Amino acid sequence: MSTPATPPASRSQQLIQTYRMAKTTDRRIGLITLGAFVLGAALGFAVIYLLPGDGLLSLILSIVGAILFGALAAIIIFGRRAQAAAFSQMDGKPGAAASALQMLRRGWKTDPVVGFTKQQDIVHRVVGPPGIVLVGEGNHNRLKGLLATERRKHERVLPETPIHEVICGNGEGEVPLAKLVRHVTKLGRSVKPAEITDVLARLKAIDAQRGTIPMPKGPMPTSMKGMRGQQRGR
């Protein structure tokens, strides 16, 4: 007898989960979010109330504007602080880059752990407008060889597709986890959306040869999906 699938969490449940996660690192997130709401509401009320208009109508519109401005300010501040808290908790853990890359929007395809070493140095692959982006995390020196190996494998199948190499970390020449998504999205636009479909089809040949690669052991943060939804809302 099959086990019934767990229904996806609602938006309110995601916000609660995100808040609880962020609270463990950022103790003041609730107070600061409340403060952002109050300041935003005060600004919204003042701006609309000072506009010329009927007294009662102006008051009603000012109250509505205060709620909207306050909610917007609270959502923006909460999203940024929760995102920073999530990155802080994930930083340095195996698979953190894969979790961060979940924030990439439509038009991007992320394949976690396409290459790895016994020491848990891993390489993830992202396909999008820049072409192929190989993202490594782990020991910098070992990753150089691992990334070079993965580059050669991909160049055999896609010799004309641009391939970028990125090492996620806090060392020299590395991209910090919090800046990884922005760095990847700024690599340019060399591949058209129609061409990405062909690239993904050809990559199946590489993936079929490598078989199933297990994710590194350890807890994998999953809250970044909620962060992506909040970014879209902004």
N, C-alpha and C positions, 0 to 999 in steps of 0.2 A: 504494500500500500504506500503510495507516494506521499511525502510530506508536503502540506500546502505551503505555497510560496509566501514569504513575509511581505506584506504590503509596504510600499515605499513610504518613508516618513513624510508627513505634511510639512508645509513651510514653517508653521509654528513650532513643530517638533524639531525641525532642523535648527531653528533659531535658538531654542532652548538647549539643544545639544552643543551648539557652537558656543553659547554663553558659558555653559558649564566647563567646556574644554578651555576656553580663554581665561576663565576665572582662576584656574589653577596656576597660571603664570602671571596674569595681569589682575591683581586684586582690586584695582580701582576702576575696572572697566565699567561697572554698573554706575558708579557715581559720576564718572566723566561722561558717560552716555546721557545720563539724566541732566547733567549740566549743559550739554550740547542742546538737548531738547528745550530747556528753559531759555537759553540765550537765543536760539533760533526762533522760538515762539515770541519772545519779546521783540525781536527785530521785525518779524512778520507782522505782528500787531501794529507796531509803530509805523511801518512803511504804509500799510493800507489805511490805517486810521487817519493819517495826515493827508491823504488824498481828498480832494473836494468831493462832496456828496451829501446825501441825506443823513441825518444823525443816526437814526435807528438802523438803516441799511448799512451805513458805514461801520457801525459797531458789530453787526452780524458778520459782515465780510471780514472785518479785522480779526474776529475770533476764529473764523474758518481759516484765514490766512495764517494766524498764529499756530494753529494745529498742524497745518501742512508744512510750514517752514520748520517748526520744531521737529516734526517726524523726519523730514528730509535730513536735517542736521544730525539727528540721533543715528539714523541709518548709516550715514557716511562715516561718522566717527566710530560707531560700533564696528562697522565692516573693516575699517583700517586697523583698529586695535586688535580685533579678533584675528585678522590675517597675520599681523606681526606676532601675536602670541602663538599661532599655529606654526609659523616658521621657526620661532624660538624653540618650540618643543621638538620639532622634527630635525633641526639642524644637527648634523653629525651622525644620524641614524641611517643604517643601510636602507636604501629604497626611498629616501627622503625626496630626491630629485624627481622620481617617478610620481610621487604624490603631488608635488608642486606643479608638474607638467599637466596635471588634470585640469588646471585652470585655463589652459589654452582653449580658445573658442572654436566655433565651427570652421571647417576648412583645414583642421590639423588632425593628424592621426598619430597617437603615441603608442608605441609598443615597448612595455617595460622589459628590461633584462634580455637584450638580444645577445649579450656576451658577458662573460664573468670569469673570474679567477677563483682558485681555491681559497684565497685570502679575502674573498667577498668584495673584490673590486668589480664593479658592474658598469655596463654600458646600456643605455636606453636609446631608442630610436624615435625620432620625430619626423614626420613627413608633412610638409606644408609649403607655403609660397616660396621660402628660401631654397627649397629642395629637400635634401636629407640632412638632418642634424643628429649627430651622434653625441649623446650626453653621457659623460662618464663621472662616476663618483667613487672615491676611494684613494689609494695611494697614487700620488701624481706620477711617479716614475713608472710604476707598473701599468698605469692607465695609458701612457704613451704607446707602449707596445700593443696593448689590447685595442686601442682605438685605431692604430695603424693596420692591425689585422682585419678589423671590421671594415675599415675603409676599402681595403683591397677586395674583400668579398663583395662589397656593394658596387665597386667600380667595374667588376667583371660583368655584372648584370645591367648596370646603368652607367655606362662610361660618359655619357653627356650630361648627366644630372649633377648639379653642384652638391658637394658633400662638405658639411661644416663639422668641426670637432669642438666640443665645449667640455671643459672639466668644471664640475660644480664643487666648490669648496671655498675656504677662506684664505688659501695661500696665494703666493704671487702667481699671476697669470691665470687665476681661477675666478669663476663667477660665483659670488655668494648666493645661497639658496633663495634669499628674499628677492634677488634681482634676476633670477634665472629666466622666468617667463618673459620679462621685458626684454632681456638680452636676446632670447631666441626670436621673438617677434620683430626685432630690429635688424635681423640679418639680411633683410632685403626681400625682393619679390622677383625670383628668377624662373619660377614654374607657374604656369597658368592653371586654374582650377581643373580644366579638362585634362591637362597633362598629369595631374596628381593621380587620377584614376588609373592611368597607364602605369605610373610608377608603382602604385600599390599592387597592381596585378603582377608586375615583374618581381617584386620583392617576395612574393609567395614562393618563388623558387629557392631563395636563400633560406626562408623560414622552414620550408619542408625538409631541408638537409640538416638543419641544426636540431630538430626535434623539440621536445618540451624542456625548457630551462626553468628550474625552480627559483622562486623568489628567495632572497636571503632570509635567514631566520630572524625573528624579532618582531615587535609590534609595528604595524604599518599604519600611519595616520590616514584616516579617511575623510576628515573634515574639510579637505580642500574642495570637494565637490560643492559643499555649501558656500564656500568662499566664492567659487565661480558663479554661483547663482546670484549672490549679492553683488558681484561686480557687474553682471548683466543688468541688475536692477538699477545701478547707478548710471 
